Amino acid sequence: MQKMASYFKGLADGNRLRILNLLFHGELCGCDIQYVLNVSQSTASRHLSYLKNAGLVLDRRAGYRVYYRLVQSGDPEIAQLFEYLVMTLSKDKVSKADMRKLREAIKDGACTVSEWKPLSGLAARNLQTKGV
């Protein structure tokens, strides 16, 4: 029960839901997340720390950049939670706008050497086959 409470605490903010929606599409530099959300570096970092502390996001450093990705756990609770979020956020106007902005940023080479990989951040590949 404590683990699930931690997940929901991490999700208890619109910006954090927006970040997860971005990370469903793969690992991203913190700069890309900051750009899409149009927030300061400290605000983006604070929200990413919440998600990391909740056990939903991992990070890695490469030089002066920090890259973030979803946890790849065998935990069925996380898989089901992510599946629900993908289904729900895919219908949201703000989430759709964020995806367009992210695709443009990646195409224009805004910050990272990322490439657009729909739903590649999810371990549950069956989400792609479900048409989510």
BELZIZI-V454085 format. One line per field, one symbol per residue. psi: psi as a letter, one per 40 degrees, with the letter a starting at -180 (. if undefined). burial: 1 if it has 24 or more other ideal C-beta (glycine too) atoms within 12 Angstrom, else 0. A space follows every 10 residues. Layout:
BEGIN
psi->???
burial->???
END
This chain:
BEGIN
psi->dddddddddd efhddddddd ddedeihiid ddddddefii dddddddddd dddefdiiii igbeihiiii igiehddddd ddddddddde ehdddddddd dddddddefd difiihghfe ehdgeeddde f.
burial->0000001001 1000111111 1111111111 1111111010 0001101101 1101111010 0000011111 1000000110 1110110011 0000100110 1100110000 1101000010 1101001000 00
END
